[in-house]
């Protein structure tokens, strides 16, 4: 009888955690568009508000900075008070950001709507959902974080065409309001069913190379391993966020944005392909890292990113090749959101996983500053995107090398102690 009861309990826990994974995926998909749909609004917003691209891109930077720099506080609140209410609130705030941005008549108004509300809202949801999944899946952290991060990576795929077409037909203001309402409600509904695992949930143990201890944030911050991961994530975030936020701008400068490819304009086609590859890479490389090791996977993915960016720039005049290579670029970048949180939790334990990842996630905010307005300023000063891309290629290459020659031995030594 005890055996039957034990089997039943294990089956129930397995079912529960997969349901939680699906709910987390839906919540993440609902907050994807503020970041990944931003590029569709830049031209309309520039024309309407009469500002330079570098000034407009401060909105995107505010979003990412608030999303990331507040994440340690948000993670602490989720660890302390639970996930359901806070993540639902984050989804509603993200939707509210789009709704209120539809009524903004100045660049400052855009900063305090799209930037402020979307930044706070998406940050709560992102760090909260990732923090939940590393707890629910101690045995498959790379895969589980990859799945929910994929929701953030390709959630906008479901709305890209509709957003692009509605902007053309009804204007960007109407588009922001309509989709803000829809996405906010959908995300909040999924979040209200999320919860933290309890001792009654019979979960599998973590792998032998993962830490069983739960390091306090203060102790983690004293470790050189954490700061190496922080620098590596900053460099990778910079390149990816530059391409996301400036994609419309540099594709127009390269003369390929409006070229027809497979019966569709290159810009929205590339955006759709990029959302797919940016989503697929997260569970794929997370799954790979569960099997061959985090650092080995990082080296493969980051060097792939460097190579694909190089080729995309070399073939920038060919619309078809440009579109296809942009998909490879995102396949080599998006996995940072499964590899870094799983590596961090393996190293410092799950007890304070949400708060600890919130501290590492600040690297994404720094990357948004470097890849957003500062990259736009460099483009305006030099008259070319090539210096920007050269810096990105160098950082991607360096990060891939550091994963093998620095992070791997340092993390092994730390965990051995």
Secondary structure, 3 states (H helix, E strand, C coil): CHHHHHHHHHHHHHHHHHHHHHHHHHHHHHCCHHHHCHHHCHHHHHHHHCCCHHHHHHHHHHHHHHHHHCHHHHHHHHHHHCCHHHHHHHHHHHHHHHHHHCCCCCHHHHHHHHHHHHHHHHHHHHHHHHHHHHHHCCCCHHHHHHHHHHHHHHCCHHHHHHHHHHHHHHCHHHHHHHHHHHHHHHHHHHHCCCCCCCCCCCCCCCCCCCCCCCCCHHHHHCCHHHHHHHHHHHHHHHHHHHHHHHHHHHHHHCCCCCCEECCEEHHHHHHHHHHHHHHHHHHHHHHHHHHHCHHHHHHHHHHHHHHHHHHHHHCCCCHHHHHHHHHHHHHCCCCHHHHHHHHHHHHHCCCCHHHHHHHHCHHHHHHHHHHCHHHHHHHHHHCCCHHHHHHHHHHHHHHHHHHHHHHHHHHHHHHHC
